[in-house]
Each structure stands twice: as C-alpha cells, then as structure tokens.
C-alpha cells in the first residue's frame, strides 16, 4: 500500500507536522514588514512537494496559511494569500515531485513562484488591502525575492539530501 495516492496515517501525520512547521516558521521565526516577509517557510512546503506531489503540497500550504492567519493573525485575513500559498505548494510539487530535485528544476520552481506568485499575485493582494500603488511595492519585493533565490536553492537542495538520506536509512533498517 505504498501508492502515492492512497490514504495513510503516516502521510497524514507527516503532513500535519509539516503544516505545523510551516506555521511556526512563517508566523514566529520570520522577519515581517507590511510589504515584505522573509522566512524559511518554503522548506516545509518543498518537503510536502518532494514527498507527496502538487496536490498534497497545495492543500498543505493552503491549510497552513489559513490556520496561521486565523490562529496567529498578523493582520486581517485575506483569502488571496491562501490562494497564493496553495499555488506556491502546487508549483513546488509540479517541479519537485517524485524526487526530481535538480538545480534546474528547483531554480525554475523558485523563479515561477517569485515572479508570478510573489511579485504578481501577492503584490496585487497587498495593493487591494493597503491601497498602495503596485509599482511602488515592486522594487522592495523584487529585491527580497532576488536575495532569497540562492537561499531557497541551497535550502531545498539540502532538504532533498536529508530526505534521501532518511529514506535510505528507513529502507535499510
């Protein structure tokens, strides 16, 4: 019963732990301003994507955003950010599922997420809730995205190495 689409208690427990870790990294271990947020919350999302693919990663990211926003609000809840989170999980899942974690695929995932979701959709959501000009927000958000690219790339590659090592250890023992 190792089918990737089947229900299992182990998968449920792992997803719950990754969702909790994403909430902690996003809400408590991050640097946040009204315009930019710097955190390592991409790591649990990438783990969901690598382990279970785009559907589970999208669901986990959406649930994590919703729970984080309702249990530990930073501002008013806005469903657009939950959509952005779910799309981020789906993109990571599309590029990284089934252990296809290469530098090129990881970089493509990061660029798609940063350009279309972070700079596009999430900036649009900020414009809608803050009434600030779209073009006024882009430069600072673009600098944050550019600075995070190498951090995300190294972090996801290291995460993949750890996941492969734990799988080998579990299979051997």
Backbone torsions as a table, in degrees:
resi	resn	phi	psi	omega
1	UNK	NA	43.4	177.7
2	UNK	-92.6	13.2	178.7
3	UNK	-59.3	128.9	-176.2
4	UNK	-63.1	-19.9	-178.6
5	UNK	-96.0	-4.8	-177.5
6	UNK	-84.0	153.8	177.8
7	UNK	-78.1	138.8	172.9
8	UNK	-148.8	149.9	178.3
9	UNK	-64.8	-37.2	179.4
10	UNK	-61.4	-46.6	179.0
11	UNK	-62.5	-43.2	178.9
12	UNK	-59.8	-44.6	179.7
13	UNK	-65.7	-42.8	178.6
14	UNK	-64.3	-42.6	178.1
15	UNK	-63.5	-40.9	179.0
16	UNK	-62.5	-41.9	178.0
17	UNK	-65.6	-41.3	178.9
18	UNK	-67.4	-36.8	176.1
19	UNK	-64.0	-45.4	178.5
20	UNK	-61.9	-41.9	178.6
21	UNK	-64.3	-39.6	177.9
22	UNK	-63.2	-41.6	178.9
23	UNK	-63.3	-45.0	-179.7
24	UNK	-62.4	-48.1	-178.7
25	UNK	-66.2	-35.4	-177.6
26	UNK	-78.1	-39.4	-172.6
27	UNK	-95.7	-31.4	-172.2
28	UNK	-115.6	-26.4	-178.0
29	UNK	-117.3	61.9	-179.1
30	UNK	-149.0	163.1	173.1
31	UNK	-109.2	117.5	-174.6
32	UNK	-127.6	134.6	169.4
33	UNK	-121.6	173.8	177.8
34	UNK	-62.6	-20.0	-175.0
35	UNK	-108.1	-34.2	-173.0
36	UNK	-131.7	142.9	175.3
37	UNK	-131.5	126.8	178.8
38	UNK	-114.1	121.6	179.4
39	UNK	-155.5	172.3	176.1
40	UNK	-103.8	24.5	-178.6
41	UNK	-69.3	-7.9	176.0
42	UNK	-70.2	-23.8	-176.8
43	UNK	-65.8	-48.8	176.1
44	UNK	-63.5	-33.7	177.5
45	UNK	-65.0	-43.2	178.2
46	UNK	-64.6	-37.2	177.9
47	UNK	-63.5	-43.7	176.2
48	UNK	-58.4	-43.3	-177.8
49	UNK	-65.1	-46.2	-178.8
50	UNK	-64.5	-43.8	-175.8
51	UNK	-75.6	-39.3	-168.2
52	UNK	-129.0	-3.6	175.6
53	UNK	90.2	-177.5	-171.1
54	UNK	-66.9	-37.8	-177.0
55	UNK	-65.9	-48.3	179.0
56	UNK	-66.9	-39.5	179.4
57	UNK	-64.8	-40.8	178.6
58	UNK	-65.3	-46.4	179.4
59	UNK	-63.1	-45.4	179.8
60	UNK	-62.5	-42.2	179.5
61	UNK	-66.6	-41.6	178.1
62	UNK	-64.7	-44.0	178.4
63	UNK	-63.5	-43.8	179.6
64	UNK	-61.0	-43.0	179.9
65	UNK	-65.5	-45.7	-179.3
66	UNK	-61.8	-48.9	-179.6
67	UNK	-63.8	-42.8	178.9
68	UNK	-62.4	-41.2	-178.7
69	UNK	-71.4	-31.5	-178.7
70	UNK	-88.4	-36.4	-179.0
71	UNK	-82.0	-35.7	-176.6
72	UNK	-132.4	68.2	-173.7
73	UNK	-67.1	139.4	173.0
74	UNK	-99.4	-30.4	177.9
75	UNK	-156.1	-164.8	178.4
76	UNK	-67.6	146.6	178.0
77	UNK	-69.0	134.2	176.5
78	UNK	-133.2	118.6	-174.2
79	UNK	-64.4	-19.1	177.9
80	UNK	-60.4	-36.9	179.2
81	UNK	-68.9	-32.2	175.3
82	UNK	-67.2	-40.0	174.9
83	UNK	-61.2	-44.6	178.2
84	UNK	-60.7	-41.5	179.0
85	UNK	-63.3	-45.4	179.8
86	UNK	-63.3	-41.2	177.5
87	UNK	-64.7	-37.2	176.9
88	UNK	-61.1	-46.9	177.0
89	UNK	-60.2	-41.2	179.5
90	UNK	-64.3	-41.0	179.7
91	UNK	-66.6	-46.4	175.5
92	UNK	-56.4	-44.2	-179.7
93	UNK	-62.9	-41.2	179.7
94	UNK	-60.9	-44.4	-175.7
95	UNK	-84.5	-28.7	-170.3
96	UNK	-111.2	-4.6	-175.8
97	UNK	-62.0	158.7	176.8
98	UNK	56.0	38.4	175.5
99	UNK	59.3	30.7	178.0
100	UNK	-93.4	49.3	-176.4
101	UNK	-92.6	98.3	173.0
102	UNK	-116.6	167.3	178.5
103	UNK	-60.6	-42.8	-178.8
104	UNK	-64.5	-46.7	-179.7
105	UNK	-66.4	-39.8	178.6
106	UNK	-64.8	-43.8	179.0
107	UNK	-63.8	-40.3	176.8
108	UNK	-60.7	-45.1	178.9
109	UNK	-60.1	-46.3	-179.0
110	UNK	-62.2	-44.1	-178.4
111	UNK	-66.4	-42.5	178.1
112	UNK	-61.8	-45.6	-179.4
113	UNK	-64.6	-47.8	-176.6
114	UNK	-66.4	-43.6	-175.5
115	UNK	-76.4	-52.4	-172.7
116	UNK	-85.3	-38.8	-176.1
117	UNK	-90.9	-54.1	-177.7
118	UNK	-69.5	-53.5	-178.1
119	UNK	-77.0	-30.9	-178.8
120	UNK	-87.1	-79.8	-173.8
121	UNK	-63.0	-50.2	-175.8
122	UNK	-65.3	-34.2	175.2
123	UNK	-67.3	-38.3	175.7
124	UNK	-60.3	-42.7	178.5
125	UNK	-62.1	-41.2	178.2
126	UNK	-63.1	-40.5	177.6
127	UNK	-60.6	-42.5	-177.9
128	UNK	-65.5	-36.0	-176.4
129	UNK	-95.4	-17.1	-178.5
130	UNK	-111.5	-12.3	-176.4
131	UNK	61.9	24.1	174.2
132	UNK	-89.0	157.3	-178.7
133	UNK	-72.4	137.9	-179.8
134	UNK	-55.1	-50.0	-177.0
135	UNK	-68.1	-21.8	177.0
136	UNK	-74.8	-29.0	-178.5
137	UNK	-84.2	-27.9	-172.6
138	UNK	-59.1	-47.9	-175.0
139	UNK	-57.0	-46.4	-179.1
140	UNK	-67.0	-41.8	179.9
141	UNK	-67.7	-35.6	178.0
142	UNK	-67.1	-39.5	178.0
143	UNK	-64.1	-40.6	177.7
144	UNK	-62.8	-45.8	179.8
145	UNK	-61.5	-44.0	-179.6
146	UNK	-63.5	-40.9	-179.9
147	UNK	-67.9	-30.5	-177.4
148	UNK	-83.6	-15.5	-177.5
149	UNK	-55.7	-54.3	-179.6
150	UNK	-65.3	-32.6	178.8
151	UNK	-65.6	-45.0	178.3
152	UNK	-64.5	-42.3	-178.6
153	UNK	-60.8	-50.4	179.3
154	UNK	-65.3	-42.6	-179.3
155	UNK	-62.1	-44.3	-178.7
156	UNK	-70.1	-39.2	177.1
157	UNK	-64.2	-41.1	177.5
158	UNK	-65.2	-42.5	177.1
159	UNK	-58.8	-44.9	179.2
160	UNK	-61.0	-41.2	178.1
161	UNK	-62.1	-42.0	179.2
162	UNK	-65.7	-43.0	179.4
163	UNK	-63.8	-40.2	177.7
164	UNK	-64.4	-42.3	179.5
165	UNK	-63.1	-43.4	-179.8
166	UNK	-67.5	-34.5	177.3
167	UNK	-66.3	-42.2	179.4
168	UNK	-65.0	-42.0	179.9
169	UNK	-64.6	-41.7	178.7
170	UNK	-66.5	-37.8	-179.9
171	UNK	-70.6	-33.9	-178.6
172	UNK	-77.1	-29.7	-173.2
173	UNK	-108.9	NA	NA
